[in-house]
């Protein structure tokens, strides 16, 4: 089933964030973070911001968020993350320099757009762990040669509803983990407004 009944006691704003948090948790687990890993999160939406927080809590440093949207960059900056605008070539070089010029140990893609693929390869270190979390709606060309040359380990996460969401809903009855995260609901839409995003 793709629907889960939420407890009456659960704050509805927190309930709306369960799915992006569950996706982020699953992606971070697949990346196998270790203390001191340099991590790059591509995309500063709800899943990306949860991912960045979980990587930081896992001991990764630095954790950089790559985001095109100025408003999302401002939100991530307010949460204490270093940022890069992927369209700014000098900014990209500066964040790679923060890793001792070796690149990021973990790269998690949370956008689902073909334009992110080059950043994954370029910014990932030798033997980096790459997790694709974003839901791609069109084919993406992947330079397997350069990924192989860098021995990057690639994991493409499934997009179907999984047990991670159900497990998180069950856990919410005992501990409001969504409420402890700094991500917030920035707008509330009714069903008619939400249809515009289909």
Backbone torsions as a table, in degrees:
resi	resn	phi	psi	omega
1	UNK	NA	147.0	177.8
2	UNK	-100.4	4.0	177.6
3	UNK	-118.0	138.2	177.6
4	UNK	-127.9	132.3	178.1
5	UNK	-73.8	125.9	177.8
6	UNK	-92.8	149.5	178.4
7	UNK	-64.4	145.0	176.9
8	UNK	-61.2	-26.1	-177.4
9	UNK	-81.8	-8.3	-176.7
10	UNK	-81.5	129.9	173.5
11	UNK	-58.4	126.8	-175.1
12	UNK	-64.5	-32.2	176.0
13	UNK	-63.6	-40.1	177.6
14	UNK	-69.3	-37.0	177.7
15	UNK	-60.9	-36.6	179.5
16	UNK	-67.8	-21.3	-177.3
17	UNK	-95.9	-2.9	-178.0
18	UNK	-61.5	-46.3	-176.6
19	UNK	-63.0	-48.9	177.8
20	UNK	-63.0	-33.8	177.6
21	UNK	-67.3	-41.6	179.3
22	UNK	-63.6	-40.6	177.5
23	UNK	-62.6	-45.3	179.8
24	UNK	-62.0	-44.0	-179.9
25	UNK	-60.2	-43.8	-179.1
26	UNK	-64.5	-43.5	179.2
27	UNK	-63.3	-41.7	179.3
28	UNK	-65.8	-42.0	177.3
29	UNK	-58.4	-42.9	-179.7
30	UNK	-65.1	-25.0	-179.2
31	UNK	-79.8	-11.7	178.7
32	UNK	50.6	60.6	-176.6
33	UNK	-65.6	145.5	175.2
34	UNK	-125.4	151.9	-179.9
35	UNK	-57.3	130.1	179.0
36	UNK	91.7	-5.8	176.4
37	UNK	-63.0	137.1	170.8
38	UNK	-83.2	129.5	-174.7
39	UNK	-126.7	139.2	176.3
40	UNK	-119.8	128.5	174.2
41	UNK	-110.8	120.1	179.3
42	UNK	-95.9	109.6	-178.7
43	UNK	113.4	124.7	-177.2
44	UNK	-111.3	31.0	173.8
45	UNK	-81.6	-168.3	-177.7
46	UNK	-56.2	-45.4	179.9
47	UNK	-66.2	-43.4	179.4
48	UNK	-62.1	-42.0	-179.2
49	UNK	-69.9	-37.9	173.6
50	UNK	-63.7	-42.5	179.2
51	UNK	-58.7	-46.5	-180.0
52	UNK	-61.2	-42.4	179.2
53	UNK	-63.6	-43.0	-179.0
54	UNK	-66.6	-37.7	176.3
55	UNK	-64.5	-41.7	178.8
56	UNK	-63.1	-43.2	178.2
57	UNK	-65.7	-23.7	178.7
58	UNK	-82.2	-2.4	177.3
59	UNK	97.5	7.4	178.1
60	UNK	-71.8	142.4	177.9
61	UNK	-160.6	127.9	-5.1
62	UNK	-76.8	161.7	169.8
63	UNK	-115.4	115.7	-177.3
64	UNK	-111.2	137.3	175.9
65	UNK	-106.9	125.9	177.2
66	UNK	-100.9	120.2	-175.0
67	UNK	-150.5	137.2	178.6
68	UNK	-81.8	-40.6	-173.6
69	UNK	-70.6	123.1	178.2
70	UNK	-59.3	-38.1	-178.6
71	UNK	-68.1	-37.1	177.2
72	UNK	-71.8	-35.0	175.4
73	UNK	-62.9	-40.8	178.2
74	UNK	-62.3	-41.3	178.8
75	UNK	-63.7	-45.5	179.5
76	UNK	-64.5	-39.5	178.8
77	UNK	-64.1	-38.6	176.6
78	UNK	-63.6	-20.8	177.5
79	UNK	-92.2	3.4	175.3
80	UNK	89.6	15.9	-179.7
81	UNK	-93.7	146.2	169.7
82	UNK	-77.7	148.1	-172.3
83	UNK	-128.3	159.5	169.8
84	UNK	-142.9	137.1	170.9
85	UNK	-89.1	114.5	-175.3
86	UNK	-62.7	-14.2	178.5
87	UNK	-84.3	-11.9	-178.5
88	UNK	-97.5	100.2	-175.3
89	UNK	-57.5	-42.6	-178.9
90	UNK	-67.5	-34.4	177.0
91	UNK	-64.9	-40.0	177.8
92	UNK	-62.1	-44.4	179.0
93	UNK	-62.9	-36.8	179.5
94	UNK	-65.7	-42.1	-179.6
95	UNK	-71.1	-33.3	174.9
96	UNK	-64.7	-37.3	177.6
97	UNK	-60.3	-32.6	179.0
98	UNK	-65.2	-16.4	178.2
99	UNK	-96.3	14.3	-174.8
100	UNK	74.6	24.5	179.6
101	UNK	66.1	11.1	-179.9
102	UNK	-90.1	-18.0	-177.4
103	UNK	98.9	-178.2	-174.1
104	UNK	-92.3	138.9	177.8
105	UNK	-71.0	-33.2	-180.0
106	UNK	-127.2	131.6	172.2
107	UNK	-128.2	120.6	178.0
108	UNK	-117.7	119.6	-178.2
109	UNK	-92.5	120.0	-176.3
110	UNK	-121.5	25.7	-176.4
111	UNK	-109.0	-50.0	-177.4
112	UNK	82.2	38.3	179.1
113	UNK	-131.1	138.0	-177.9
114	UNK	-55.1	-26.0	-177.9
115	UNK	-66.4	-14.0	-178.4
116	UNK	-84.8	-16.0	-172.0
117	UNK	-60.8	-42.7	-179.4
118	UNK	-61.6	-39.6	178.6
119	UNK	-62.8	-38.4	179.5
120	UNK	-58.2	-47.6	-176.7
121	UNK	-71.8	-46.4	-176.3
122	UNK	-65.4	-42.8	-172.5
123	UNK	-89.6	-12.7	177.4
124	UNK	-77.8	142.3	178.8
125	UNK	-76.8	173.4	168.3
126	UNK	-58.3	134.3	178.9
127	UNK	60.0	27.8	177.0
128	UNK	-69.1	156.8	176.2
129	UNK	-101.3	117.7	-175.8
130	UNK	-111.4	126.6	177.2
131	UNK	-122.6	125.9	176.7
132	UNK	-95.9	109.9	179.7
133	UNK	-100.9	-34.2	-176.7
134	UNK	-59.8	145.4	179.6
135	UNK	-89.3	102.0	179.6
136	UNK	-75.4	131.2	179.5
137	UNK	-107.8	5.1	176.2
138	UNK	-148.9	156.9	-179.8
139	UNK	-62.2	149.5	178.3
140	UNK	-128.0	133.3	176.1
141	UNK	-77.9	130.1	-178.1
142	UNK	-120.9	128.3	179.0
143	UNK	-83.5	82.2	-177.6
144	UNK	-60.2	-34.0	-179.8
145	UNK	-57.7	-51.7	-178.2
146	UNK	-69.2	-33.5	175.8
147	UNK	-65.2	-41.8	179.8
148	UNK	-66.9	-39.8	179.6
149	UNK	-59.9	-35.0	179.1
150	UNK	-90.6	-0.5	-178.7
151	UNK	53.4	41.1	179.1
152	UNK	-75.9	131.5	178.1
153	UNK	-87.4	121.1	-173.9
154	UNK	-108.5	133.9	173.7
155	UNK	-129.5	124.4	176.1
156	UNK	-105.9	114.1	-174.6
157	UNK	-79.6	138.1	177.0
158	UNK	-66.1	153.3	-176.5
159	UNK	-104.8	1.5	-179.2
160	UNK	-78.4	155.0	176.7
161	UNK	-56.6	130.8	-176.2
162	UNK	-128.1	177.3	-178.4
163	UNK	-64.8	-19.9	-179.4
164	UNK	-59.8	-39.9	179.8
165	UNK	-68.1	-46.4	179.6
166	UNK	-61.5	-41.1	178.8
167	UNK	-63.2	-39.4	-180.0
168	UNK	-68.0	-39.7	176.8
169	UNK	-60.6	-43.3	178.4
170	UNK	-61.3	-41.3	-178.7
171	UNK	-68.9	-25.3	-177.3
172	UNK	-62.6	-26.1	178.2
173	UNK	-65.3	-27.0	-177.3
174	UNK	-99.4	-33.7	-172.5
175	UNK	-151.8	118.7	-177.3
176	UNK	-77.7	78.4	-177.1
177	UNK	-69.8	-27.6	177.5
178	UNK	-65.9	-41.9	-179.5
179	UNK	-63.8	-24.1	179.9
180	UNK	-80.8	-19.1	177.5
181	UNK	-80.9	157.1	-176.0
182	UNK	-87.4	-7.9	-179.9
183	UNK	-66.0	142.2	-177.6
184	UNK	-131.9	159.7	174.3
185	UNK	-77.3	124.4	-177.4
186	UNK	-97.4	-15.9	177.9
187	UNK	-159.7	149.0	176.6
188	UNK	-115.4	128.6	-179.5
189	UNK	-118.3	142.7	172.7
190	UNK	-80.6	171.5	-177.7
191	UNK	-57.3	-39.9	-178.9
192	UNK	-66.4	-41.8	178.6
193	UNK	-65.5	-39.3	-177.2
194	UNK	-65.6	-28.2	-179.8
195	UNK	-61.1	-25.1	-180.0
196	UNK	-62.0	-21.9	-176.1
197	UNK	-93.5	-0.2	179.0
198	UNK	-68.0	NA	NA
